[in-house]
């Protein structure tokens, strides 16, 4: 290998190291997670009508104060009336009885809600 080729290889390796490549992860550098606090939680759909026995996967978006979406945030799901509709830790609602219920999603102190009506 010529002198210029060796220098080019050293320059490339130094550049990779300076950019923060991680050999253990195959050289893929993951973007850092935003350190912003969750300011709002949006649950979709905002309301729904289900039949007893139906399931519905709820969506959730967490946002910072400036409105930018945040990823990788932990969300806790709660049903105000589990006898009417239960909700899993992943946001899957199961309609268990007739009535109305609010399902909430909370992340870092911010909460979003969906109103569900369960019919026969």
C-alpha positions in Angstrom: 0.0 0.0 0.0 1.4 3.4 -1.0 2.0 6.3 1.4 -1.0 8.2 0.3 -3.3 5.2 0.6 -2.1 4.5 4.2 -2.7 8.2 5.0 -6.2 8.1 3.5 -7.0 5.0 5.6 -5.8 6.6 8.8 -7.8 9.7 8.0 -11.0 7.7 7.4 -10.5 5.7 10.6 -9.8 8.9 12.6 -12.9 10.5 11.1 -15.1 7.5 12.0 -13.7 7.5 15.6 -14.3 11.3 15.9 -17.9 10.9 14.7 -18.7 8.5 17.5 -19.0 5.2 15.7 -19.6 2.3 18.0 -17.9 -0.9 16.9 -20.1 -3.0 19.2 -23.2 -1.8 17.4 -21.8 -2.5 14.0 -20.7 1.1 13.5 -24.3 2.5 13.5 -24.7 5.6 15.6 -28.1 6.1 17.1 -29.5 9.6 17.4 -29.8 10.7 21.0 -33.2 10.7 22.6 -34.6 14.2 23.2 -34.2 15.3 26.7 -37.3 17.4 26.5 -40.1 16.7 28.9 -43.5 15.4 27.6 -45.9 18.4 27.6 -48.9 16.7 25.9 -50.3 13.3 25.1 -52.7 12.8 22.2 -54.7 9.6 22.1 -56.4 8.5 18.9 -59.2 8.1 18.1 -60.7 10.8 20.4 -63.9 8.8 20.8 -65.3 5.5 19.6 -68.3 3.2 19.8 -67.6 -0.5 20.3 -69.7 -3.6 20.7 -69.2 -5.9 23.7 -66.3 -8.2 22.8 -64.7 -5.8 20.3 -61.0 -4.8 20.6 -59.5 -1.5 19.5 -55.8 -0.5 19.4 -55.4 3.0 20.6 -52.7 5.3 19.2 -50.6 7.7 21.2 -48.3 10.6 20.4 -46.2 12.4 23.0 -45.1 16.0 22.3 -42.8 18.5 23.9 -43.9 22.1 24.7 -43.0 23.3 21.2 -45.2 20.6 19.6 -42.5 18.3 18.3 -43.3 14.6 18.6 -41.2 12.7 21.1 -40.3 9.0 20.6 -39.4 6.2 23.0 -41.4 7.6 25.9 -43.1 5.2 28.5 -46.9 5.5 28.4 -49.1 4.1 31.1 -52.7 3.1 30.1 -55.6 3.1 32.6 -59.4 2.4 32.2 -61.7 4.4 34.5 -64.2 1.5 34.4 -62.5 -1.9 33.7 -65.9 -3.6 33.9 -66.9 -1.7 30.8 -63.5 -1.7 28.9 -60.1 -2.9 29.9 -56.9 -1.6 28.4 -53.5 -3.4 28.1 -50.1 -1.9 28.7 -49.8 -1.5 24.9 -53.1 0.4 24.5 -55.3 -2.5 23.3 -58.8 -1.9 24.5 -61.2 -4.8 25.1 -64.9 -3.9 25.4 -66.2 -6.0 28.4 -69.6 -4.5 29.3 -72.2 -2.0 28.2 -71.6 1.6 29.2 -69.3 4.6 28.8 -65.6 4.8 29.9 -62.6 7.1 29.7 -59.3 5.5 28.9 -56.2 7.6 29.8 -52.6 7.5 28.6 -50.1 9.2 30.8 -46.4 9.9 30.1 -44.1 12.0 32.3 -47.1 13.6 34.0 -49.0 14.6 30.9 -52.3 12.8 30.1 -54.4 12.2 27.1 -57.9 10.7 27.1 -60.3 8.8 24.8 -64.0 8.5 25.4 -65.5 5.1 24.6 -69.1 3.9 24.5 -69.7 0.2 24.6 -73.1 -1.2 23.3 -74.6 -4.7 22.7 
